[in-house]
Each structure stands twice: as structure tokens, then as C-alpha cells.
Amino acid sequence: MVNVPAGALRPAQIAALRDHVRIAGAGLIVSGGDSSFGPGGYEKSPLEGGGHQRKYHAPGVGIVQVGAVGDPEGETLVLVEIVHLNQGALAQARKEALKLDERAYEVSDVYQQTPPAERA
């Protein structure tokens, strides 16, 4: 979202965004401006606080570290090894990921509102 005030969203939209991030594990990127964050009316809204992450990228690699912001109980994930999969291993990993995706549709009302994973 780029400089979107909270008043531009219906309460149901804000709740859906919150659930999509917190329950379904989706990401939400907010770009600041005079109508975002506190000045935009998000203070004390369902989108305020919790779930903020800082991601570190390395050129040619991608995300190498993800850490919680403002949450002393939050975990930090650090890339410690890069493994290049052969075609067979990659196909198996895709197969397992699609199984997890299918299972999520069975158990999560929020996940059911997202598009399914694309098959390669």
C-alpha cells in the first residue's frame, strides 16, 4: 500500500488484510507518506503493531535474514546454506509444497480466499 489512509478502507478490508498477514502468512508492504502509518489513522487499528519484519537481501542470492521488529519474543531466520536442487529434487519439493497448499485450503477460511499455488 502506498500512502493509503485507514479511512479509505472499510473495516472488513482492514480485518481481511490483518488476517491475510497474521493467519495466512502473507506479506504487506506499506510505503510511507502523510496518509500512512500514524498520520493515516492506523494507530489503534487492527493493522497497528505486531508482525513487522526486517528483511536483508544479498545480490544474486535473495533474502538472507528475516527478523522481527519491536518484538523481543520474535524469531530471526538466517540463511546458513544454499543448496542447488537438481531437477528431480526440485520436482519433489514442488510436489510437497503443493500438498501443503492443498491442505491449507482444507483448514483455513482465510487461506481459501487466496489464489492457489500455480503448478509448474
BELFEN-V32121 format. One record per pair of residues at least 4 apart in sequence whose ideal C-beta (glycine too) atoms are under 6 Angstrom apart, sorted by the first residue. I is the first residue (numbers start at 1). J is the second residue. D is the distance in whole Angstrom. If there is no record, write none. Layout:
# BELFEN-V32121
I/J/D
I/J/D
This chain:
# BELFEN-V32121
1/30/5
2/31/4
3/33/3
3/35/5
3/36/5
4/8/5
5/35/4
5/40/4
5/41/6
6/40/6
6/41/4
6/42/5
6/45/5
7/41/6
9/13/4
9/14/5
14/46/5
14/47/6
15/46/6
18/22/6
18/46/4
18/47/6
19/23/5
19/110/5
20/24/5
20/26/5
21/26/5
21/28/5
21/51/6
22/51/6
23/110/5
24/110/5
24/111/5
30/36/6
32/36/5
34/39/6
35/40/4
36/40/4
37/42/6
38/43/5
42/47/5
42/48/5
43/48/6
52/69/4
53/66/6
54/67/5
54/69/5
55/63/5
55/66/5
56/64/5
56/65/4
57/63/6
58/64/5
64/79/4
65/78/5
66/77/5
67/76/4
68/74/2
85/89/4
85/90/4
94/120/6
98/117/6
101/117/4
104/108/5
104/111/4
105/111/6
105/112/5
